[in-house]
Amino acid sequence: MPQPLTFDFYNSIIEVPTPDTSVDLQYLINEIRDTEDELTPAMGYGQIADAFGKQSLGGGSYVGLTMQLRGNWKLRFKARPGPDTVACIVTGGNLVAESGNPIAASAFTQITIAQSSSPTIATPDDNTNIKYLIESLRSTQVGGIGNTFYWDPVNGSDSNTGTLPSKAVATFAQAQSLATDSNFDVIYCLASDPTGITTVTETLSITKNGLKIRGPGHTFQLKPTSTVNDTISIGAHSVEISGVYIETAATGTADAISITGNRNLIKDCWITNVRGQGINLMTSGFSKITGCAIEHCNGNGIKINDNVTQLNISKNIIFDNVNGVYLAGTGVADNLIENNLIYKHTSYGVNIGPNVTRTNIRGGNTFSKNAITNTLDGGIDTYIETQAGGASATEIADAVWDEVLSSHVTSGTAGRNLKDAKIKATLASLK
């Protein structure tokens, strides 16, 4: 809650007291009107300011505020002791003066007015509509249509509200405590370290259904010190993790991400230098792993355990693990692996254990340099699609020619005609 403003009628100064560093235009005009109707000293002076705006534009939007200070009136932020300059801001519309600059200077302050040539005010209903429209453009799962919170491990404080980047909390635990279960709230991870890389040593235990955690990419790195807990453990449904870099502690056997729960999404993450499994799933249905790099794991890139069904693994780079993807356990069925680059593993690209049912390894997967072989199928009703019959273009051309020479025996077919022509040409060359 901002502090009351002070009015110096003799010098025509409205002052924002310390420690406040901002003032909203609506609050300013409210304080001015309250002061103008006081018997003393205001009634002995003229009007301080005029205000315009807030006319309806329809659709929940309104013309923004513009305030003009009359006469010689100025706005001033109270002087600071220095030596550092304090940044202060006027928000919520346009502030002008009849006589020059509406701001009066004060020691060790720097004032910014968030001016706009055509300001508007959007009502909460309108903002909500915009949020729903934006989130509807996301191609996966239910979007973050709930509340928004900000997590800044460098500049945040757990005493903050977390509702703005400037009011971000310092820990994930506090950010999650602000979220509501099944409300599809979003936590934005802020990379604010001036070195360029923000490092987090905290482990994340996610228990709120529908929670969305979105980072900026490689610059936000989870590198926990705990050798016991997985870096991220998801024990809820419809959770999203996207845009973060993930490791484990340098010792121990922890996994980068462990998942129990349905409809969870891991997207656009870089998972590397992992002591255990890159991603470890158990008792999960309809989850998706897409757009990730999963590499240098002491265990498997992706481990699929008991009761994992209809998992979609697509468009990932899976490199230098024991197995790229390992499916084993009971109740493992109907999982899809497509359009991935899976290479240079110490065992198999994809390892399908006994009793694993209806695994589909389909279209666009590229396998290369996996030590034992690309795929091991010990499951039931597995479908493995091979590109171009599993052969290179040169191999296919050679096979076609060899087939013409050795296999086509039916009179009248193109193959038989080509075979006869080649034989005749060969005999003619011998004469």
N, C-alpha and C positions, 0 to 999 in steps of 0.2 A: 504494500500500500504506500503510494507516494506521500511525502510529507506536505503540509500546507505551504503554499508559496507566501513570500513576504512582499509587501508593496511599499515602495518609497515614493510618496506622492510629490515630495519636494524635488527630487531628481528624476522623476518619471521612470523608475526602474522596478521591474518585476523580477524577483530573484528566486532561483531554485536552490534550496538549501543543501548542504552536504548531509549524507554521502551520496544523494541522488545524482545520477549521471544521465538521466533521460526525463523528458516530459512529453506527455501526449497532448495533442492540440485540444482534444475534447476536454481533458482535465484542466488545461490552461484556461479555456473559455469559461468553464464552470466556476473556477476560482475567481476569475475576473468579474463575472456577474454577481457572485456572492459578495464580493468586495464593493462593487458599485452601489449596491442597495443599502450599505451601511450608512448610518446617520453621520458618523464622524470616522475619518475625515472625508470620506468619499463624496458625500453630498455637497461638499464645498468645491468640488472639482468637476470637470467635464467627463464625458464617457471615455473609457480607456481603449476600447477596441470594437470593431465591427466584425461580424462573422457571417459567412455565406456557405450554402451547400446543403447536403443531405436530402435533396429532392430525389424522389423515386425515379429510377430509370427502367423499372420493370424487371421481372425475373429475379427479384431479390437483391438487386444492385441499386446503389444510390450515389449521387454526386458527392465527391469528397469535400472535406472542410477546407475553406480558405479563411484565414483571419488576418485582418489589417489592424495594426496598432496605430492609434490616433496620435496626432501631435508629435511630441518628442519621446513617447513611451518606447522602451526597449526591454528585451528579455535578457537576463544575465544568469549564468551559473556561478555560484559562490566560488570565490578564489580558493585555490589549493596551495598548500605550503611548498610544493616542489620537492626536489628538483625535477621530478618526472611530470610530464604533461598528462592530464587526464582527458580522455576523449568523451565528449558529451553529445547527445543527439536530441533533436526535436522530431517527433514522429506524428503520424496520424493526419497529415494534410499539408497545406501550404501556409507559411507564415511570412507576411510582408509588413512594411511600415510606411506611413505617409512620408517620413523623412529618412531616406537612406536605408542603411542596414538595420534590420529588426533586432540584431544581437548586439549587446554591449559587452566589450572585452573585459576579461578578468584574468588574474594571474594563473598561469599554469593550467589553463583549460583550452581545449580545441573543440569548437562547436560545429556540428553538422546538422543541416535541416534536410530531412528526407522529402524534398520538394517533388512535385509532379505537375506537368503541364495540363493534364486532364485526370485528376485523381478520381477514383471511385471507391466506394465502400461495399464489400461483399458481405452479405449476412451469413451467419453460420449455416443456414439451410443451403445457400448457394455454394459455399465451400464444400459441404458434404456431397452435393451433386457432382461437383468437379472431381472430388476424390473417387467417387464410384465410377465415373467415366474413365478416369485415368487407369484405375485398377482393372477395369474391364478389358483393357488392351493387353494385359499380361496373358501369355499363352498357356500358362499352367496354373492349375488349382484355383482356389478362391483367393482373391487378392486381399491386400491389407486395407480393409474398409473400416477398421476400428480406429482407436486412438494411436497417435504417433509419439514415440519417445526417442530421446537422443542419448547415446552412450559415448562419452569422451574420456578414455582412460588417462589422458594427459592433463587436460584443463578442467575436467568435470569435478563435481562434488556431490556426494551422496545426500547432502542436505538440500540440493536443488530439486526443482519440480520435474526436470527432465523433458519438459514440453517444448522447448526451443533449443537450438544449438548453443545459444549463449547460456542456457540453464541446464546443460547436460549433466547426467550423473556420471560417477567415476567408475562404477563396477557393473558388470552384467547382472549380478545378483540383485542389486537395487533396481536396475532397469526392469527386470522381470517382475519384481514385486509390485511395480506400478501398473503392470499389464493385467487385464481381466481375462480369465479363462474363457475360451471359445468366443472371444470378441473380435478375433482376427486383427489384433493390434500389431504394430510394426515398431521394431527397435532399429534405428539407424546407427551404424558404427562409424564414428568420426575419426579419421586419421589426421591428427593435429600436431604430431611431433615435428618440430622444425627440422629434424634430420631427414625427414622424408619417409621414415618407417616408424609406425606406431606398434609397439610390442606389448602384448598382453600375457601375463603369467598366470592369470586366473583360468580355471577350468569351468566349463559351462554345463550345468545340469538343467535341462529344459523340461519343465513340467506343466506348462500352460498350453492347452490345446489351441491350435490356430495361430500361434505366435510366429511372426515373420522377422527374421534377423538378416539385415541387408548391409553389406559392407562395400567399400570402394574398390576392392581388389587386393593386389599384392602389397599395397602400403599398409594394410591392417593385418597384423600377423599374430596368431595365437601360438605361443610357445610356453606352455605351462612348466612350472617347476615340480609339480606333483608327479611322482613316479607310479602312483597307484591308480588314480582316476583317469578315465579317458578324457581326451581334450574336450570333446563335445559328446554328451550322452543325451539322447532324445527319448524320453519316456512318455510322450504325448502324441496326439494325432494332428494331422494337417499342419505340421511345422515346416517352415522354410528356412534353409540356411543358404545364403548366396553371397558371393563376392568377398570371401575371406581366404587368407593363407593359413594353413593348419599344419602344425607339427605335434609331436609328443615330446615329453622329457627325453633326455639323451640316454637314460637308463630305464630299466623296467620292461614291462610287456604291455603297456597301455595301447589302446586303439586310438586312432585319430577321431573317428566318429563311430558311435554305437547307437543302434536304432531298435527300439521296440515301439510299435505303434503303426497305425495305418495312414496312408495318403501323405507321407512325408516327402519333401523335396530337397535334394542336395543339388545345387546348381552353381556353375561358374566358380568353383573352389579349386585351389591348388593344395593338394595333400601330399606331403613329402617328408622324408626323414622320420619314419614311423617305426616304433619298436614292435608293435603288434600288427593288427590288421588296418589297412587303410580305412575301409568302411565295413562294419560288422553288423549284419542284420539278423534279427530273430523275432518271430511272431509279428510279421508285418505284411500287410496286403496293400496293393495299389500304390506303392511308393515309386519314386523316380530319381535316378541319378543321371545328370546330363551336363555336358559342357565342362567337365572337370578334368584336371590332370592329376593322376594318382600314381605315384612313383616312389621308389626307394623305401619300400616297406619290408621289414624283417619277416612279416607274415604275407598274407595275400593282399592283392590290390582291393578286391571286394570279396568278402566271405558271406555266403548265404547259408543260414542255419535252419533249424526246425521251423516249420510253419510259416515260411516266407512264400507268398504267392503273388503272381501278377506284378512282379517288379519289372520296371523298364529301365534298362541300362543302355544309354544311347549317346553318341557323339562325344565320347570321352577319349582321352589319351591315357592308356594304362601301360606302365613301363617299369621293368626292373623290380619285380616282386617275386615271390615264390610261384604262385599262380596268378595270372591276371584276374580271373574270376573263378572261384571255387564254390560249387554247390554241393552240399552234403547234409543229410539229416532226414527226418521224417516230415511228411506233410509239405515238402518242397515241390511246387507244381506251377506250371503255366508262366514261367518267367521268360522274358524277352531280352535278347542281347543283339543290338543292331547298330551299324554305322560307327563302330569304334576302331581305333588304332590300338592293337594289343600286341606288344612285342618285347623281346629280349627278357623273358622270364626264366628262372632257373629250373622250372618244371614245365607246366603247360600254359598255353594261352587261356583256354577254358577247360576246367576239370569238372566233369559231371559225375558225381558219386552214385552208388547203388540206390535204387528206389526213388530217385529224383525223376519226376514225371513231366513229360511234355515241355521240355526246355526247347526254346526256339532261338537258334542262332541264325539270324537272317540278314539279308541284304546289306552290303556295303562295309562289313567288317574287313579290316586288313590285319592279317597275322604275319609276323616276321620274326625269325631268329629266336623262337622259343626253344629252350634247350632240349626237351624230350620230344614234344610234338605240339602242334597248334591246338588240337582239341583231343580230349580223352572222353569218350562217351560210355559211361557205365550205367546210364539211366534207362528210363522206359519211355518209348515213343518220342525220342529226341528227333528234332528236325535241324539239320545243319545244311545251310545253303552255301554252295561253293560258287565263287564268281567264275564265269566263263568255263564251267565244267572243271574248275580247279587247275586249268592250264593257262600258260602264257600265250600271247598271240603267235609267237614263233612255233611253239609246240602244237598249237591248233593247226597251223598251216602245214607243218610236216605230217601231222596225223591225217589231214585231208588227202594229201598227195599219196601217202602210203596206202590209204584206203582205196584209192583209185587203182593202184597197181595190184593189190592183193585180194580185194574183197568183192569187187563188183563183177558178178557172173551172170546177171540176168540180161538176156538179149533185149535190145531196144532201149535200155536205160542210158542216161547221160554218162554215168560212171563206166558202163561197159563200152560205150562208143569211144570215150577217152582212153580207156585201156587198150582197145583195139588199135586206135590211131597211134598210140605210143609204140605198140609192138611193131606196126607196119613201118613206122619211121625208123625204128631201130634196125629192122631187117634191111630196109632200103640203104641205110648207111653202110651195111656190111658188103653190099654187092659192088 
